[in-house]
Amino acid sequence: MKILRLGEMLVQNDVLTQEELDDALSKQRGSGKRLGTVLIDEGYITEKQLITTLKTQLGIDEVDLNEMTIPPEMATYIPKSVAVNNRIVPVKLEGDRLFIAMEDPLNFRAIEEAKEVSRKKITPMITYSAMITRALSVVYENEGAANAIKEMREERGLTIGEMAAEQEAQDEKAAAPTVKLVNSILERAITDKASDIHIEPTNGKMRIRIRVDGRLVEIPIDIPKEFQSNVISRIKVMGDMNITERRIPQDGRALFHTKTGEDIDLRINTLPTIYGEKIVIRILWRDATQLNRRAIGITEKDNAKFDRVLKNSSGMILVVGPTGSGKTSTLYTMIKELNKTEINMISLEDPVEFQIEGVTQVPINEKVGLTFASALRSCLRQDPDV
């Protein structure tokens, strides 16, 4: 039986005309792109039409990667470099058969390479390009956490058990797997543009969730209960908190350097629970260039209201909303717009999340008596305009 090529399939199914195919083929030459990508880029077909045609002609299954949880150990079958270069994601293993999600199941070179590195029989499944991109990030960020947990198990005699928390914090070499695990969780959250990380001990394990676009999403990383104290102590050390105090809530701050060289501020809070301390980390993005109306989602319809509020010469503006809704970003956007040479502007903040030149920013420090009330009384004597 003759195996049809992609272009022939699309023409045969009346998705594409021969003229459109010829034009796409001419543009494909020398571009290094696969034909399906060129056809979509040129607007001749949609990604949905491509997937429907390939499903029908090849008899393969479609997989929704957004609706499934991929076990972290899948990353051990296909190395990250092979997965990223070929845009394939290992999703499940049944016996000696490895199922991989692809945006182009006609990429036989990718299938052969997956077969070679995994030493498994390969069954391709088709999915959307955006799902491949997200799944690659999820699977291979989780791989770092899985490897760190494996190292922690191997070094259990050094890092787990009855070792005092102080000794664990000081012994960097022994704590290295814990550092890798915490870093991998932070990197994953930052990659997904999360606003918060929830590290919550339960009866059997630690649950990791991140807040993305206001919604909490669980990360499929199984951290055994015996590693709970290591993870909590590491985060407390990062936040310059008392690692021996577990009975009362604590607050801390840390600066995290990402793999890409970006500096991210972290605000850390611990809360004692019946299963141990729960930690919530607020991720504070330092990119003040994104603090503008368009970036925070102010529509054209709301611009007039925004202008009217900012033009008031007296009164008070209240910005309210649930966690992660953009209150801080909105306030900083207002501050940047009002910031002028002829205006003396003072802000009282806990903590100062962005440094804005030209604004007198006061960090609240209740430990030394600098509360919002006392700071407000003092700044009224500083001749403020705003």
C-alpha positions as CSV (number, residue, x, y, z in Angstrom):
1,M,0.0,0.0,0.0
2,K,1.4,3.4,-1.0
3,I,2.1,5.7,2.0
4,L,0.9,9.2,1.2
5,R,2.9,12.2,2.1
6,L,1.4,15.0,4.2
7,G,0.7,17.3,1.3
8,E,-0.9,14.5,-0.7
9,M,-3.1,13.7,2.3
10,L,-4.3,17.3,2.7
11,V,-5.0,17.6,-1.0
12,Q,-6.8,14.3,-1.1
13,N,-9.0,15.4,1.8
14,D,-9.8,18.7,0.1
15,V,-8.2,20.6,3.0
16,L,-5.6,22.1,0.6
17,T,-5.4,22.9,-3.1
18,Q,-2.6,21.7,-5.3
19,E,-1.6,25.3,-6.0
20,E,-1.4,26.1,-2.3
21,L,0.7,22.9,-1.7
22,D,3.1,23.9,-4.5
23,D,3.5,27.4,-3.0
24,A,4.2,26.0,0.5
25,L,6.7,23.5,-0.9
26,S,8.6,26.3,-2.6
27,K,8.7,28.3,0.6
28,Q,9.7,25.3,2.6
29,R,12.9,24.7,0.6
30,G,15.9,26.0,2.5
31,S,13.8,27.2,5.4
32,G,14.6,24.2,7.6
33,K,10.9,24.0,8.6
34,R,8.6,21.1,8.3
35,L,5.8,21.3,5.7
36,G,3.0,21.4,8.3
37,T,4.6,24.4,10.0
38,V,4.9,26.3,6.7
39,L,1.3,25.5,5.8
40,I,0.1,26.8,9.1
41,D,2.4,29.9,9.0
42,E,1.1,30.8,5.6
43,G,-2.5,30.4,6.7
44,Y,-3.4,27.7,4.2
45,I,-4.6,25.3,7.0
46,T,-5.2,25.4,10.7
47,E,-3.5,23.3,13.2
48,K,-6.8,21.6,13.9
49,Q,-7.2,20.7,10.3
50,L,-3.7,19.2,10.2
51,I,-4.3,17.1,13.3
52,T,-7.7,15.9,12.1
53,T,-6.2,14.8,8.7
54,L,-3.2,13.0,10.3
55,K,-5.5,11.2,12.8
56,T,-7.7,9.9,10.0
57,Q,-5.0,9.0,7.5
58,L,-2.5,7.5,10.0
59,G,-4.9,6.0,12.5
60,I,-3.2,7.4,15.5
61,D,-4.6,8.8,18.7
62,E,-4.8,12.5,19.7
63,V,-3.8,13.3,23.3
64,D,-4.7,16.4,25.4
65,L,-1.5,17.1,27.4
66,N,-3.3,19.8,29.4
67,E,-5.7,17.2,30.9
68,M,-3.2,14.5,31.9
69,T,-0.5,14.3,34.5
70,I,2.8,13.0,33.1
71,P,4.9,11.1,35.7
72,P,8.3,12.7,36.3
73,E,10.1,9.5,35.6
74,M,9.1,9.7,31.9
75,A,12.0,12.2,31.5
76,T,14.4,9.3,32.1
77,Y,13.4,7.6,28.9
78,I,14.0,10.5,26.5
79,P,16.9,12.9,27.3
80,K,15.9,16.6,27.4
81,S,18.1,17.5,24.4
82,V,16.4,14.8,22.2
83,A,12.9,15.8,23.3
84,V,13.4,19.5,22.8
85,N,15.2,19.2,19.4
86,N,12.5,16.9,18.0
87,R,9.6,18.4,20.0
88,I,8.4,15.1,21.4
89,V,7.1,14.4,24.9
90,P,7.2,10.9,26.5
91,V,3.8,10.5,28.2
92,K,3.4,6.9,29.4
93,L,4.9,3.4,29.3
94,E,3.0,0.2,28.8
95,G,5.2,-2.8,29.0
96,D,8.1,-2.2,26.6
97,R,6.0,0.3,24.6
98,L,6.7,4.1,25.1
99,F,3.9,6.5,24.0
100,I,5.2,9.9,22.8
101,A,3.2,13.0,22.0
102,M,4.3,14.8,18.8
103,E,3.0,17.7,16.7
104,D,4.2,15.9,13.6
105,P,3.9,12.1,13.6
106,L,5.4,12.0,10.1
107,N,8.7,13.0,11.6
108,F,10.2,9.5,11.3
109,R,13.7,10.6,12.2
110,A,12.4,11.8,15.6
111,I,10.6,8.5,16.1
112,E,13.8,6.5,15.3
113,E,15.9,8.7,17.6
114,A,13.3,8.2,20.4
115,K,13.4,4.4,19.8
116,E,17.2,4.4,19.9
117,V,17.7,6.4,23.1
118,S,14.8,4.8,25.0
119,R,15.4,1.2,23.8
120,K,11.6,0.9,23.7
121,K,9.0,0.4,21.0
122,I,7.5,3.7,20.1
123,T,3.9,4.6,19.6
124,P,3.4,8.2,18.4
125,M,0.4,10.3,19.4
126,I,-0.6,13.7,18.0
127,T,-1.2,16.9,19.9
128,Y,-1.1,20.7,19.5
129,S,2.2,22.6,19.3
130,A,1.4,24.8,22.3
131,M,0.7,21.7,24.4
132,I,4.1,20.3,23.4
133,T,5.9,23.5,24.5
134,R,4.2,23.5,27.9
135,A,4.6,19.8,28.5
136,L,8.3,19.9,27.7
137,S,8.7,22.6,30.4
138,V,6.7,20.6,32.9
139,V,8.3,17.2,32.4
140,Y,11.9,18.3,32.3
141,E,11.6,20.9,35.2
142,N,10.0,18.1,37.2
143,E,13.0,15.9,36.2
144,G,15.3,18.1,38.2
145,A,13.1,17.6,41.3
146,A,12.9,13.8,40.7
147,N,16.7,13.6,40.4
148,A,17.2,15.7,43.6
149,I,14.9,13.4,45.5
150,K,16.8,10.4,44.2
151,E,20.1,12.0,45.5
152,M,18.5,12.7,48.8
153,R,17.6,9.1,49.2
154,E,21.1,8.0,48.3
155,E,22.6,10.4,50.8
156,R,20.0,9.7,53.5
157,G,22.6,8.9,56.0
158,L,23.9,12.4,55.7
159,T,20.9,14.5,55.2
160,I,17.8,12.7,56.6
161,G,16.8,11.5,60.0
162,E,17.9,12.7,63.4
163,M,20.5,15.4,62.2
164,A,19.9,18.7,63.9
165,A,18.5,21.4,61.7
166,E,21.4,23.7,62.4
167,Q,23.9,21.1,61.2
168,E,21.9,20.5,58.1
169,A,21.9,24.2,57.2
170,Q,25.6,24.5,57.7
171,D,26.7,21.4,55.8
172,E,26.3,22.6,52.2
173,K,27.7,19.5,50.7
174,A,25.2,17.2,52.5
175,A,22.4,19.7,51.7
176,A,23.2,19.8,48.0
177,P,20.3,17.6,46.8
178,T,17.9,19.6,48.9
179,V,19.1,22.8,47.3
180,K,18.6,21.3,43.9
181,L,15.1,20.2,44.8
182,V,14.1,23.6,46.1
183,N,15.7,25.3,43.1
184,S,13.9,23.1,40.7
185,I,10.5,24.0,42.3
186,L,11.3,27.7,42.1
187,E,12.5,27.4,38.5
188,R,9.3,25.6,37.5
189,A,7.1,28.2,39.2
190,I,9.1,31.1,37.5
191,T,8.9,29.4,34.1
192,D,5.1,29.2,34.5
193,K,4.9,32.8,35.5
194,A,3.4,31.9,38.9
195,S,2.6,34.5,41.5
196,D,2.8,32.1,44.5
197,I,4.2,28.7,45.5
198,H,2.4,26.6,48.2
199,I,4.5,23.9,49.9
200,E,2.1,22.1,52.1
201,P,2.8,19.0,54.4
202,T,0.0,16.4,54.4
203,N,-0.3,13.1,56.2
204,G,1.8,11.2,53.8
205,K,3.8,13.6,51.7
206,M,4.4,17.3,50.8
207,R,2.1,18.8,48.2
208,I,3.4,21.5,45.9
209,R,1.0,23.9,44.2
210,I,1.6,27.1,42.2
211,R,-0.8,29.9,41.5
212,V,-1.0,30.7,37.8
213,D,-3.4,33.4,36.6
214,G,-5.2,33.3,39.9
215,R,-5.7,29.5,40.0
216,L,-3.8,27.0,42.1
217,V,-2.2,24.2,40.0
218,E,-0.6,21.1,41.6
219,I,2.9,20.1,40.4
220,P,3.2,16.3,40.2
221,I,6.3,16.1,42.4
222,D,6.1,13.5,45.1
223,I,8.2,14.6,48.0
224,P,8.3,11.9,50.7
225,K,7.5,12.9,54.3
226,E,11.0,12.0,55.5
227,F,12.4,14.9,53.4
228,Q,9.9,17.5,54.7
229,S,12.3,19.0,57.3
230,N,15.1,19.3,54.8
231,V,13.0,21.3,52.3
232,I,11.5,23.6,55.0
233,S,15.0,24.2,56.6
234,R,16.5,25.0,53.2
235,I,13.7,27.6,52.4
236,K,14.1,29.1,55.9
237,V,17.9,29.5,55.4
238,M,17.2,31.2,52.1
239,G,14.8,33.6,53.9
240,D,17.2,34.3,56.8
241,M,14.6,32.8,59.2
242,N,15.0,30.9,62.5
243,I,15.2,27.3,61.4
244,T,14.8,25.9,65.0
245,E,11.5,27.8,65.6
246,R,8.5,25.7,64.4
247,R,5.8,26.9,66.7
248,I,5.0,30.3,65.4
249,P,4.6,31.9,61.9
250,Q,7.6,33.6,60.4
251,D,8.3,35.9,57.5
252,G,11.4,36.1,55.4
253,R,12.8,37.4,52.1
254,A,15.2,36.0,49.6
255,L,16.8,36.8,46.3
256,F,16.8,33.9,43.8
257,H,19.1,33.9,40.7
258,T,17.5,31.9,37.9
259,K,19.3,29.8,35.3
260,T,18.7,32.6,32.8
261,G,20.5,35.1,35.0
262,E,17.3,36.9,36.1
263,D,17.0,38.1,39.8
264,I,13.7,37.3,41.4
265,D,12.6,38.5,44.9
266,L,10.9,36.0,47.1
267,R,8.7,36.8,50.1
268,I,8.4,33.8,52.3
269,N,5.9,33.0,55.1
270,T,5.7,29.9,57.3
271,L,2.6,28.7,59.2
272,P,2.5,25.8,61.7
273,T,-0.1,23.1,60.9
274,I,-1.0,19.7,62.4
275,Y,1.4,18.0,59.9
276,G,4.2,20.5,60.1
277,E,5.0,24.0,58.7
278,K,3.3,25.1,55.5
279,I,5.3,27.6,53.4
280,V,3.9,30.0,50.9
281,I,6.4,31.9,48.7
282,R,5.3,35.0,46.9
283,I,7.2,35.6,43.7
284,L,8.0,39.3,43.1
285,W,9.0,40.1,39.6
286,R,11.7,42.9,39.4
287,D,10.8,43.9,35.9
288,A,9.4,47.4,36.5
289,T,9.3,48.0,32.7
290,Q,6.2,45.9,32.6
291,L,4.4,48.3,35.0
292,N,2.2,50.1,32.5
293,R,-1.5,50.1,31.7
294,R,-1.3,47.7,28.7
295,A,0.8,45.2,30.6
296,I,-1.5,45.1,33.7
297,G,-4.6,44.7,31.5
298,I,-6.2,48.2,31.6
299,T,-8.6,48.3,28.6
300,E,-9.3,51.3,26.4
301,K,-12.7,51.4,28.0
302,D,-11.2,51.8,31.5
303,N,-8.5,54.3,30.5
304,A,-10.8,57.3,31.0
305,K,-11.7,56.1,34.5
306,F,-8.0,55.6,35.3
307,D,-7.2,59.1,34.1
308,R,-10.1,60.6,36.1
309,V,-8.9,58.9,39.3
310,L,-5.3,60.0,38.9
311,K,-6.3,63.6,38.2
312,N,-7.9,64.1,41.6
313,S,-6.0,66.6,43.8
314,S,-7.2,65.1,47.1
315,G,-8.8,62.0,48.6
316,M,-7.7,58.4,48.7
317,I,-7.6,55.5,46.2
318,L,-8.4,52.0,47.4
319,V,-7.2,49.1,45.3
320,V,-8.8,45.8,46.4
321,G,-9.0,42.3,45.1
322,P,-8.2,38.7,45.7
323,T,-4.6,37.2,45.8
324,G,-2.8,37.5,42.5
325,S,-5.4,39.8,40.9
326,G,-2.9,42.6,40.3
327,K,-3.3,45.0,43.1
328,T,0.4,45.7,43.6
329,S,1.0,46.0,39.9
330,T,-1.8,48.5,39.6
331,L,-0.5,50.6,42.5
332,Y,3.0,50.7,41.1
333,T,1.6,51.7,37.7
334,M,-0.2,54.6,39.3
335,I,2.9,55.6,41.2
336,K,5.0,55.6,38.0
337,E,2.5,57.8,36.2
338,L,2.3,60.3,39.0
339,N,6.1,60.4,39.5
340,K,7.2,63.8,38.4
341,T,10.0,66.2,39.5
342,E,7.6,68.7,40.9
343,I,5.8,66.1,43.1
344,N,7.1,64.8,46.4
345,M,5.8,61.3,46.5
346,I,6.2,58.9,49.5
347,S,5.2,55.3,49.7
348,L,5.0,53.1,52.8
349,E,5.6,49.4,51.8
350,D,5.8,46.0,53.4
351,P,7.9,45.0,51.5
352,V,9.3,47.3,48.8
353,E,8.8,45.2,45.7
354,F,10.0,47.6,43.0
355,Q,12.5,50.4,43.4
356,I,11.3,53.5,41.5
357,E,13.7,56.4,41.1
358,G,12.2,59.7,42.3
359,V,9.9,58.2,44.9
360,T,10.7,58.1,48.6
361,Q,10.0,54.5,49.4
362,V,9.8,53.5,53.1
363,P,10.1,49.8,54.1
364,I,8.0,49.0,57.1
365,N,9.9,47.2,59.9
366,E,7.7,46.4,62.8
367,K,10.5,44.7,64.7
368,V,12.1,48.1,65.3
369,G,8.9,50.0,65.7
370,L,8.5,51.3,62.2
371,T,4.8,50.5,61.7
372,F,2.5,51.8,59.1
373,A,0.9,54.2,61.7
374,S,4.2,55.6,62.9
375,A,5.6,55.9,59.4
376,L,2.5,57.7,58.3
377,R,2.7,60.3,61.1
378,S,6.4,60.9,60.2
379,C,5.8,61.2,56.4
380,L,3.1,63.8,57.0
381,R,5.9,66.1,58.2
382,Q,7.9,65.5,55.1
383,D,5.8,67.9,53.0
384,P,4.3,65.2,50.7
385,D,2.2,65.8,47.6
386,V,1.2,62.2,47.2
